[in-house]
Amino acid sequence: MLVTKSYRFGRWLPQLLFVPGFDKVRLTAGNRSLDSVGGNILTGWNRKKGMVVNSRSALQHVMLEITAAIDRDQEVWITIK
């Protein structure tokens, strides 16, 4: 995983590496499946059926955790099941 500048979203976002069948998969904020076009993974909570809520605050929290780990020279992994 890297944190790189997304020109599509205009901000620094986590980018997942080595995702079979996908290129430049990112963690992003969004509320609906349409927001994940291209394989991006939405952060947030699934408290409403078919929707992800509080995605911006969840993404901010995830970014803080990832950047803190990177600052400590730790590897960051995400496992998707």
N, CA and C atoms as an extended XYZ file, in Angstrom:
243
Properties=species:S:1:pos:R:3:atomname:S:1:resname:S:1:resid:I:1 pbc="F F F"
N         0.840       -1.164        0.000 N   MET     1
C         0.000        0.000        0.000 CA  MET     1
C         0.890        1.234        0.000 C   MET     1
N         0.452        2.213       -0.759 N   LEU     2
C         1.112        3.512       -0.798 CA  LEU     2
C         0.073        4.596       -0.557 C   LEU     2
N         0.519        5.754       -0.141 N   VAL     3
C        -0.349        6.932       -0.116 CA  VAL     3
C         0.178        7.849       -1.207 C   VAL     3
N        -0.634        8.034       -2.237 N   THR     4
C        -0.213        8.818       -3.400 CA  THR     4
C        -1.273        9.845       -3.753 C   THR     4
N        -0.856       10.829       -4.526 N   LYS     5
C        -1.775       11.892       -4.964 CA  LYS     5
C        -2.690       11.341       -6.046 C   LYS     5
N        -3.977       11.446       -5.832 N   SER     6
C        -4.970       11.041       -6.821 CA  SER     6
C        -5.371       12.281       -7.613 C   SER     6
N        -5.069       12.273       -8.894 N   TYR     7
C        -5.459       13.416       -9.718 CA  TYR     7
C        -6.953       13.402       -9.985 C   TYR     7
N        -7.555       12.218       -9.975 N   ARG     8
C        -9.007       12.111      -10.164 CA  ARG     8
C        -9.759       12.732       -8.989 C   ARG     8
N        -9.295       12.446       -7.761 N   PHE     9
C        -9.972       12.941       -6.565 CA  PHE     9
C        -9.353       14.223       -6.006 C   PHE     9
N        -8.168       14.594       -6.514 N   GLY    10
C        -7.532       15.841       -6.105 CA  GLY    10
C        -6.995       15.846       -4.691 C   GLY    10
N        -6.620       14.690       -4.177 N   ARG    11
C        -6.092       14.606       -2.818 CA  ARG    11
C        -5.229       13.366       -2.653 C   ARG    11
N        -4.520       13.295       -1.528 N   TRP    12
C        -3.696       12.149       -1.204 CA  TRP    12
C        -4.592       11.051       -0.647 C   TRP    12
N        -4.484        9.847       -1.238 N   LEU    13
C        -5.318        8.728       -0.822 CA  LEU    13
C        -4.506        7.438       -0.806 C   LEU    13
N        -4.906        6.485        0.031 N   PRO    14
C        -4.237        5.188        0.025 CA  PRO    14
C        -4.495        4.461       -1.294 C   PRO    14
N        -3.448        3.860       -1.834 N   GLN    15
C        -3.547        3.092       -3.065 CA  GLN    15
C        -3.115        1.657       -2.777 C   GLN    15
N        -3.979        0.714       -3.087 N   LEU    16
C        -3.667       -0.693       -2.878 CA  LEU    16
C        -2.865       -1.210       -4.061 C   LEU    16
N        -1.904       -2.056       -3.771 N   LEU    17
C        -1.037       -2.622       -4.799 CA  LEU    17
C        -1.350       -4.102       -5.007 C   LEU    17
N        -1.074       -4.575       -6.197 N   PHE    18
C        -1.175       -6.001       -6.525 CA  PHE    18
C        -2.571       -6.571       -6.305 C   PHE    18
N        -3.590       -5.824       -6.728 N   VAL    19
C        -4.967       -6.305       -6.660 CA  VAL    19
C        -5.271       -6.977       -7.994 C   VAL    19
N        -5.469       -8.304       -7.997 N   PRO    20
C        -5.698       -9.005       -9.261 CA  PRO    20
C        -6.884       -8.432      -10.043 C   PRO    20
N        -6.647       -8.113      -11.295 N   GLY    21
C        -7.709       -7.616      -12.166 CA  GLY    21
C        -8.002       -6.133      -12.052 C   GLY    21
N        -7.281       -5.426      -11.201 N   PHE    22
C        -7.539       -4.003      -11.013 CA  PHE    22
C        -6.234       -3.218      -11.043 C   PHE    22
N        -6.341       -1.956      -11.408 N   ASP    23
C        -5.199       -1.061      -11.418 CA  ASP    23
C        -5.569        0.192      -10.633 C   ASP    23
N        -4.698        0.627       -9.748 N   LYS    24
C        -4.900        1.847       -8.961 CA  LYS    24
C        -6.183        1.813       -8.135 C   LYS    24
N        -6.352        0.774       -7.352 N   VAL    25
C        -7.475        0.700       -6.422 CA  VAL    25
C        -7.160        1.595       -5.236 C   VAL    25
N        -8.098        2.435       -4.862 N   ARG    26
C        -7.896        3.378       -3.759 CA  ARG    26
C        -8.982        3.220       -2.700 C   ARG    26
N        -8.647        3.647       -1.496 N   LEU    27
C        -9.657        3.832       -0.460 CA  LEU    27
C       -10.187        5.243       -0.634 C   LEU    27
N       -11.493        5.386       -0.732 N   THR    28
C       -12.086        6.699       -0.965 CA  THR    28
C       -13.338        6.873       -0.114 C   THR    28
N       -13.820        8.088       -0.059 N   ALA    29
C       -15.094        8.374        0.587 CA  ALA    29
C       -16.194        8.256       -0.464 C   ALA    29
N       -17.354        7.848       -0.046 N   GLY    30
C       -18.502        7.737       -0.941 CA  GLY    30
C       -19.649        7.087       -0.209 C   GLY    30
N       -20.841        7.200       -0.779 N   ASN    31
C       -22.022        6.686       -0.102 CA  ASN    31
C       -22.767        5.585       -0.845 C   ASN    31
N       -22.518        5.467       -2.155 N   ARG    32
C       -23.271        4.495       -2.956 CA  ARG    32
C       -22.316        3.650       -3.787 C   ARG    32
N       -22.828        2.579       -4.340 N   SER    33
C       -21.996        1.708       -5.171 CA  SER    33
C       -21.442        2.462       -6.375 C   SER    33
N       -22.161        3.447       -6.881 N   LEU    34
C       -21.653        4.246       -8.009 CA  LEU    34
C       -20.372        4.977       -7.654 C   LEU    34
N       -20.182        5.275       -6.377 N   ASP    35
C       -18.980        5.985       -5.937 CA  ASP    35
C       -17.743        5.094       -5.944 C   ASP    35
N       -17.934        3.797       -6.132 N   SER    36
C       -16.804        2.870       -6.118 CA  SER    36
C       -16.459        2.358       -7.517 C   SER    36
N       -16.899        3.061       -8.550 N   VAL    37
C       -16.609        2.661       -9.920 CA  VAL    37
C       -15.099        2.566      -10.121 C   VAL    37
N       -14.658        1.531      -10.807 N   GLY    38
C       -13.237        1.328      -11.049 CA  GLY    38
C       -12.572        0.472       -9.997 C   GLY    38
N       -13.357       -0.024       -9.031 N   GLY    39
C       -12.794       -0.902       -8.024 CA  GLY    39
C       -12.371       -0.223       -6.741 C   GLY    39
N       -12.626        1.076       -6.607 N   ASN    40
C       -12.265        1.758       -5.365 CA  ASN    40
C       -13.084        1.212       -4.201 C   ASN    40
N       -12.484        1.251       -3.026 N   ILE    41
C       -13.117        0.734       -1.821 CA  ILE    41
C       -13.583        1.916       -0.977 C   ILE    41
N       -14.860        1.916       -0.635 N   LEU    42
C       -15.424        3.008        0.155 CA  LEU    42
C       -15.206        2.760        1.640 C   LEU    42
N       -14.798        3.795        2.343 N   THR    43
C       -14.678        3.721        3.796 CA  THR    43
C       -15.981        4.194        4.411 C   THR    43
N       -16.277        3.723        5.600 N   GLY    44
C       -17.482        4.172        6.284 CA  GLY    44
C       -18.147        3.028        7.006 C   GLY    44
N       -19.385        3.247        7.396 N   TRP    45
C       -20.167        2.261        8.117 CA  TRP    45
C       -21.400        1.933        7.296 C   TRP    45
N       -21.809        0.688        7.352 N   ASN    46
C       -22.978        0.228        6.611 CA  ASN    46
C       -24.159        0.174        7.567 C   ASN    46
N       -24.672        1.339        7.934 N   ARG    47
C       -25.779        1.409        8.889 CA  ARG    47
C       -27.127        1.537        8.203 C   ARG    47
N       -27.103        1.839        6.910 N   LYS    48
C       -28.328        1.893        6.115 CA  LYS    48
C       -28.161        0.913        4.970 C   LYS    48
N       -29.150        0.086        4.754 N   LYS    49
C       -29.060       -0.928        3.712 CA  LYS    49
C       -28.752       -0.280        2.361 C   LYS    49
N       -27.671       -0.757        1.737 N   GLY    50
C       -27.299       -0.262        0.421 CA  GLY    50
C       -26.511        1.034        0.427 C   GLY    50
N       -26.168        1.543        1.617 N   MET    51
C       -25.432        2.798        1.706 CA  MET    51
C       -24.269        2.682        2.676 C   MET    51
N       -23.232        3.446        2.397 N   VAL    52
C       -22.119        3.615        3.319 CA  VAL    52
C       -22.275        5.011        3.907 C   VAL    52
N       -22.266        5.122        5.228 N   VAL    53
C       -22.481        6.424        5.862 CA  VAL    53
C       -21.230        6.862        6.616 C   VAL    53
N       -21.130        8.162        6.837 N   ASN    54
C       -19.999        8.782        7.540 CA  ASN    54
C       -18.675        8.441        6.876 C   ASN    54
N       -18.670        8.411        5.550 N   SER    55
C       -17.482        7.954        4.825 CA  SER    55
C       -16.316        8.922        4.930 C   SER    55
N       -16.574       10.210        4.947 N   ARG    56
C       -15.466       11.171        5.036 CA  ARG    56
C       -14.743       11.074        6.368 C   ARG    56
N       -15.500       10.979        7.453 N   SER    57
C       -14.838       10.865        8.766 CA  SER    57
C       -14.117        9.525        8.885 C   SER    57
N       -14.684        8.467        8.312 N   ALA    58
C       -14.014        7.166        8.337 CA  ALA    58
C       -12.722        7.215        7.533 C   ALA    58
N       -12.751        7.855        6.366 N   LEU    59
C       -11.540        7.970        5.553 CA  LEU    59
C       -10.481        8.780        6.288 C   LEU    59
N       -10.880        9.846        6.951 N   GLN    60
C        -9.925       10.651        7.718 CA  GLN    60
C        -9.279        9.805        8.817 C   GLN    60
N       -10.063        9.000        9.504 N   HIS    61
C        -9.538        8.131       10.559 CA  HIS    61
C        -8.567        7.101        9.975 C   HIS    61
N        -8.941        6.478        8.875 N   VAL    62
C        -8.080        5.483        8.235 CA  VAL    62
C        -6.776        6.130        7.774 C   VAL    62
N        -6.859        7.319        7.191 N   MET    63
C        -5.657        8.024        6.731 CA  MET    63
C        -4.716        8.318        7.895 C   MET    63
N        -5.255        8.735        9.031 N   LEU    64
C        -4.426        9.006       10.205 CA  LEU    64
C        -3.709        7.742       10.664 C   LEU    64
N        -4.423        6.625       10.692 N   GLU    65
C        -3.825        5.355       11.112 CA  GLU    65
C        -2.739        4.907       10.131 C   GLU    65
N        -3.014        5.023        8.844 N   ILE    66
C        -2.044        4.598        7.824 CA  ILE    66
C        -0.799        5.469        7.860 C   ILE    66
N        -0.984        6.780        7.889 N   THR    67
C         0.187        7.665        7.871 CA  THR    67
C         1.006        7.518        9.157 C   THR    67
N         0.348        7.277       10.292 N   ALA    68
C         1.087        7.059       11.542 CA  ALA    68
C         1.927        5.789       11.445 C   ALA    68
N         1.371        4.736       10.872 N   ALA    69
C         2.121        3.483       10.710 CA  ALA    69
C         3.295        3.682        9.753 C   ALA    69
N         3.066        4.385        8.672 N   ILE    70
C         4.143        4.655        7.711 CA  ILE    70
C         5.241        5.484        8.366 C   ILE    70
N         4.865        6.473        9.175 N   ASP    71
C         5.854        7.296        9.888 CA  ASP    71
C         6.703        6.462       10.847 C   ASP    71
N         6.129        5.353       11.344 N   ARG    72
C         6.874        4.452       12.230 CA  ARG    72
C         7.621        3.379       11.440 C   ARG    72
N         7.674        3.533       10.119 N   ASP    73
C         8.315        2.563        9.217 CA  ASP    73
C         7.681        1.177        9.300 C   ASP    73
N         6.392        1.135        9.551 N   GLN    74
C         5.676       -0.125        9.576 CA  GLN    74
C         5.012       -0.368        8.218 C   GLN    74
N         4.915       -1.631        7.843 N   GLU    75
C         4.183       -1.968        6.639 CA  GLU    75
C         2.688       -1.882        6.932 C   GLU    75
N         1.915       -1.526        5.920 N   VAL    76
C         0.467       -1.446        6.057 CA  VAL    76
C        -0.160       -2.426        5.068 C   VAL    76
N        -0.991       -3.309        5.581 N   TRP    77
C        -1.651       -4.308        4.764 CA  TRP    77
C        -3.156       -4.223        4.974 C   TRP    77
N        -3.886       -4.462        3.911 N   ILE    78
C        -5.347       -4.582        4.006 CA  ILE    78
C        -5.715       -5.915        3.386 C   ILE    78
N        -6.457       -6.712        4.129 N   THR    79
C        -6.917       -8.002        3.634 CA  THR    79
C        -8.408       -7.896        3.335 C   THR    79
N        -8.782       -8.271        2.131 N   ILE    80
C       -10.174       -8.212        1.728 CA  ILE    80
C       -10.669       -9.648        1.576 C   ILE    80
N       -11.724       -9.963        2.280 N   LYS    81
C       -12.265      -11.323        2.248 CA  LYS    81
C       -13.605      -11.352        1.580 C   LYS    81
